[in-house]
Amino acid sequence: MIHSGKQTVVLGLGHSGEAAALLLHEEGAAVTVCESADSAALRQKASGLEARGIRVILGPAAESDPTPYDLAVLSPGIDPAVPLVRNVADKQIPMIGELELAFQECSCPSVAITGTNGKTTTTELTTAMLSACGVRTMASGNIGLPFAQAVRSSHELDVMVLEVSSFQLETIRSFRPQVSVWLNLSANHLDRYPGVREYRDAKLRIFENQTEADVAVVNAASDLPDLRARRITFSAFRDDADFTLCGSRICYRGRPVLDQSSTRLRGIHNAENLMASLAIGLALDVEFERMASAVTGFEAPPHRCEFVRELDGVLWINDSKATNLDAMEKAIRSQERPLVLIAGGKDKGFEFDAVAGLVRERVRSAVLIGEMKDRIAAAWSGVDCHMAGSLEEAVSRAHELSTAGDVVLFSPGTSSFDMFRNYGERGNLFKTHTHNLVRKP
């Protein structure tokens, strides 16, 4: 109970902020929550917290709260540059994030997984694999269940598996996973970071506090600095890593340990996700034979190259989780049939020129939506592009454009917040509209 008796403030009343406030309260701290927004839903949540003795300030008053707190806890979704955070920073109040807070209270070792793409699949795959091998574990963090909520169960676990974002890593101090995982890196969140270097620097903090006693599972294709932790490397594209791909077989130092075709995960990107999970198990002394048996029945989470239906000989695939160009590229490359691509969404500060060549090569027609649709069309000159004002219209247009033998791939390449609450809502609506289609006359 290291924060017992302290005056603390939690910035943000989303899932992580609420979990952090409750954890601090249970640990004996005096807790205030400050949230710039104000809505009926937030007022209802605030009422529940206030009933427990937690003070809540909503709206503009939260941005000028004069209290000199002992500690501030920043929710990961909040930009440090906004007035809510500047009000605290200007008073030189020590600030950590929800990830750091929960780590300080965690009773078991942790595995932390980061990367631009594949984090959720690898986190869920690793958790399912370890559980099937008898390792007491659970998944939390950026995956949806806040670490500050899951940490209450840490005394019952052998290891906590964490999906960790760059936003969460910005505010760590002592956070030290026993096993850190670096899946990949590509341009993302450039609406928050000045450039790719700053985004990369935030993610590199996952290794910051590791020692020689720890393990870093890293993609061999990534250019990383010297690390104190012992490295285990993987790559589906190089043969000098510890884990490599030989046909459909994943090998460890030349020895086959898993045939990817025996699993339900397809594509080169999923081969690397499987490698990373096997490397985590290796670091935790789990036998390959047990891990291989455990992963065969695992299915990828929703919204990640998820098969929706077949209609008129056309396959419909939901890849709403593709919130950046690297994810879109992997999804396109994973398909072998002619493609009708539905793409577009929020402007995140990057352009779609980088995938133009691939789209011209692999995509027969594109249907574009969202804030960026006009700029995407300009970047993809030579591609048969069609504009849609809504996702429902895009699905209908893709249905008209597709013919038997095609794949309609919904892989936006950017985030959803211009039109939807999150990628999950976006993907679920895509599935609903797809299931509402009827056969062509």
Secondary structure, DSSP 8 states (H G I E B T S, - for coil): -TTTT-EEEEE--SHHHHHHHHHHHHTT-EEEEEES---HHHHHHHHHHHTTT-EEEEGGGGGG-----SEEEE-TTS-TTSHHHHHHHTTT--EEEHHHHHHHH--S-EEEEE-SSSHHHHHHHHHHHHHHTT--EEEEETTSS-HHHHGGGGGG-SEEEEE--HHHHTT-SS---SEEEE----S--TTTSSSHHHHHHHHHGGGTT--TTSEEEEETTS-----SSEEEEE-SS-SSSSEEEETTEEEETTEEEEEGGGSS--SHHHHHHHHHHHHHHHHTT--HHHHHHHHTT----TTSSEEEEEETTEEEEE-TT--SHHHHHHHHHT--S-EEEEE-----S--SGGGHHHHHHHEEEEEE-STTHHHHHHHTTTS-EEE-SSHHHHHHHHHHH--TT-EEEE--SS-STTTSSSHHHHHHHHHHHHHT-----
